[in-house]
């Protein structure tokens, strides 16, 4: 079972989008996939409910329950956890004993970059992370690569204590797919495939941990 926490101390960074699309990728790939929603907004759970009508369903579990792990089936192959909004490093630490990886999405704005720096420093100081037991990776999210702002943001993120494993371009495709309980991995047009390619490095990184 591969268990991945998607977390960021700042709301609006795209963690639910990252979590749902990652879960969808694994379900489309034929893996028994569970999406745990620890965010009170419940966006990931609503997405799972919409997706239930599709062939590649993802089981949604409320992470707000203390006993949520008991509701993860024993045959689950992939567990993606959408963390609470505004999660702090000490709360990340509560998951680390059973995690295989932490993925942190970061938006290319000055406010998001400034908020990410102290959070990542605190995560880097957590013992399981410091000892290399639980790897952490960064995803530069909603980029407009043709702009100086996004290019400078990526340069800034590269100076943070963890590697960038994906640079996801901005597209309305994520929003439109989410409204249907789907993801970019449920479509095969040429345009969508180019955005799927943005995920390849992240997926390879996670595959090494499975």
C-alpha positions as CSV (number, residue, x, y, z in Angstrom):
1,X,0.0,0.0,0.0
2,X,1.4,3.4,-1.0
3,X,0.2,6.2,1.3
4,X,0.8,9.8,0.2
5,X,-0.1,13.0,2.1
6,X,-0.8,16.1,0.0
7,X,-0.3,19.1,2.3
8,X,0.3,22.8,2.4
9,X,0.0,25.3,5.3
10,X,-1.7,27.8,3.1
11,X,-5.2,27.3,1.7
12,X,-5.8,27.6,-2.1
13,X,-2.6,26.0,-3.2
14,X,-4.4,23.3,-5.1
15,X,-3.9,20.4,-2.8
16,X,-7.4,19.0,-3.5
17,X,-6.9,19.3,-7.2
18,X,-3.5,17.5,-6.8
19,X,-5.0,14.8,-4.5
20,X,-8.0,14.1,-6.7
21,X,-6.1,13.9,-10.0
22,X,-3.4,11.7,-8.3
23,X,-6.2,9.4,-7.0
24,X,-7.8,9.3,-10.4
25,X,-4.5,8.4,-12.1
26,X,-4.1,5.4,-9.9
27,X,-7.8,4.3,-10.3
28,X,-7.5,4.6,-14.1
29,X,-4.3,2.5,-13.8
30,X,-6.4,-0.3,-12.2
31,X,-5.2,0.3,-8.6
32,X,-7.7,0.0,-5.7
33,X,-7.5,3.6,-4.6
34,X,-8.8,5.4,-1.5
35,X,-8.9,9.2,-1.1
36,X,-9.0,10.4,2.5
37,X,-10.4,13.9,2.9
38,X,-9.2,15.6,6.1
39,X,-10.3,19.1,5.0
40,X,-13.5,20.4,6.5
41,X,-14.5,21.9,3.1
42,X,-15.0,18.3,1.9
43,X,-14.1,19.0,-1.7
44,X,-12.4,15.6,-2.2
45,X,-15.2,13.7,-0.7
46,X,-17.7,15.4,-3.0
47,X,-15.5,14.6,-6.0
48,X,-15.5,10.9,-4.9
49,X,-19.3,11.0,-4.7
50,X,-19.5,12.3,-8.3
51,X,-17.0,9.8,-9.5
52,X,-18.9,6.9,-8.0
53,X,-21.0,6.7,-11.1
54,X,-17.9,6.2,-13.3
55,X,-16.1,2.9,-14.0
56,X,-12.9,3.9,-12.3
57,X,-14.4,4.9,-8.9
58,X,-12.3,6.1,-6.0
59,X,-13.4,5.3,-2.4
60,X,-13.8,8.4,-0.3
61,X,-13.1,8.3,3.4
62,X,-13.6,11.2,5.8
63,X,-10.3,12.0,7.4
64,X,-12.1,14.1,10.1
65,X,-12.9,10.9,11.9
66,X,-10.3,9.8,14.5
67,X,-10.7,6.2,13.3
68,X,-10.5,6.9,9.6
69,X,-7.8,4.3,9.1
70,X,-10.2,1.6,10.1
71,X,-12.3,2.6,7.1
72,X,-9.5,2.0,4.6
73,X,-10.0,-1.5,3.1
74,X,-7.2,-4.0,3.6
75,X,-6.9,-4.5,-0.2
76,X,-6.3,-0.7,-0.9
77,X,-3.2,-0.3,-3.0
78,X,-3.0,3.5,-3.0
79,X,-4.2,5.9,-0.3
80,X,-4.1,9.6,-1.0
81,X,-4.7,12.0,1.9
82,X,-5.9,15.5,1.2
83,X,-4.8,17.3,4.4
84,X,-6.7,19.9,6.4
85,X,-6.4,23.4,5.2
86,X,-3.8,25.4,7.1
87,X,-2.1,22.2,8.4
88,X,1.0,22.9,10.5
89,X,4.2,20.9,10.7
90,X,3.3,19.3,14.0
91,X,0.1,18.0,12.4
92,X,2.0,16.6,9.5
93,X,4.1,14.8,12.1
94,X,1.0,12.9,13.3
95,X,0.8,11.1,9.9
96,X,4.5,10.3,9.4
97,X,4.6,6.9,11.1
98,X,2.5,5.3,8.3
99,X,3.3,7.6,5.3
100,X,5.4,6.8,2.3
101,X,5.7,10.3,1.0
102,X,4.5,13.9,1.4
103,X,3.7,16.1,-1.6
104,X,3.4,19.9,-1.3
105,X,1.8,21.9,-4.0
106,X,3.0,25.6,-4.2
107,X,1.4,28.4,-6.3
108,X,3.8,30.8,-8.1
109,X,2.7,34.0,-6.2
110,X,4.9,35.9,-3.7
111,X,2.3,35.3,-0.9
112,X,2.4,31.6,-1.5
113,X,6.1,31.4,-1.7
114,X,6.6,33.4,1.5
115,X,4.1,31.2,3.3
116,X,5.7,28.0,2.0
117,X,9.2,28.8,3.2
118,X,8.7,28.5,7.0
119,X,6.3,25.6,6.7
120,X,8.9,23.6,4.6
121,X,11.6,24.5,7.1
122,X,9.5,23.1,9.9
123,X,8.7,19.9,8.0
124,X,12.4,19.4,7.1
125,X,13.1,19.5,10.8
126,X,10.7,16.6,11.6
127,X,12.7,13.6,12.7
128,X,11.3,11.0,10.1
129,X,11.9,13.6,7.3
130,X,15.3,14.6,8.6
131,X,16.4,11.0,8.7
132,X,15.1,10.3,5.2
133,X,12.4,7.9,6.3
134,X,9.6,9.9,4.7
135,X,10.6,11.8,1.5
136,X,9.0,15.1,0.7
137,X,8.6,16.6,-2.8
138,X,7.3,19.8,-4.2
139,X,4.9,20.5,-7.0
140,X,5.0,23.9,-8.7
141,X,1.3,24.4,-9.4
142,X,-0.8,26.5,-11.9
143,X,2.2,27.8,-13.7
144,X,2.2,30.0,-16.8
145,X,5.6,29.0,-18.0
146,X,5.8,31.8,-20.6
147,X,5.7,34.5,-17.9
148,X,8.6,35.8,-16.0
149,X,6.6,35.5,-12.7
150,X,6.2,31.7,-13.1
151,X,9.9,31.3,-14.2
152,X,11.1,33.3,-11.2
153,X,8.7,31.3,-8.9
154,X,10.2,28.0,-10.1
155,X,13.7,29.4,-9.4
156,X,12.6,30.3,-5.9
157,X,11.0,26.9,-5.2
158,X,14.2,25.2,-6.3
159,X,16.0,26.9,-3.4
160,X,13.6,25.2,-0.9
161,X,14.8,22.1,1.0
162,X,13.0,19.6,-1.1
163,X,13.0,18.7,-4.8
164,X,10.5,19.8,-7.4
165,X,9.0,16.7,-8.9
166,X,6.4,18.4,-11.2
167,X,5.7,21.7,-12.8
168,X,1.9,21.7,-13.6
169,X,0.7,24.3,-16.1
170,X,-2.4,26.3,-15.4
171,X,-5.5,25.0,-17.3
172,X,-9.3,25.2,-16.8
173,X,-9.3,21.4,-17.6
174,X,-8.7,20.6,-14.0
175,X,-11.7,22.7,-12.9
176,X,-14.0,21.3,-15.6
177,X,-13.1,17.7,-15.0
178,X,-13.5,18.1,-11.2
179,X,-17.0,19.3,-11.6
180,X,-17.8,15.9,-13.2
181,X,-15.9,13.8,-10.7
182,X,-13.2,13.3,-13.3
183,X,-9.6,14.2,-13.9
184,X,-7.3,15.0,-16.7
185,X,-6.4,11.3,-16.7
186,X,-9.9,10.4,-17.8
187,X,-9.4,12.1,-21.2
188,X,-7.2,11.4,-24.2
189,X,-7.2,14.5,-26.4
190,X,-3.9,15.8,-27.6
191,X,-4.2,18.9,-25.4
192,X,-5.0,16.9,-22.3
193,X,-2.2,14.5,-22.9
194,X,0.3,17.4,-22.9
195,X,-0.9,18.3,-19.4
196,X,-0.8,14.6,-18.4
197,X,2.9,14.7,-19.3
198,X,3.4,17.4,-16.7
199,X,2.8,14.7,-14.1
200,X,5.3,12.1,-15.4
201,X,8.2,13.1,-13.1
202,X,6.0,13.0,-10.0
203,X,4.5,9.6,-11.0
204,X,7.9,8.2,-11.5
205,X,9.1,9.5,-8.2
206,X,6.1,7.9,-6.4
207,X,6.6,4.7,-8.3
208,X,10.0,4.3,-6.8
209,X,8.4,4.4,-3.3
210,X,5.6,1.8,-4.0
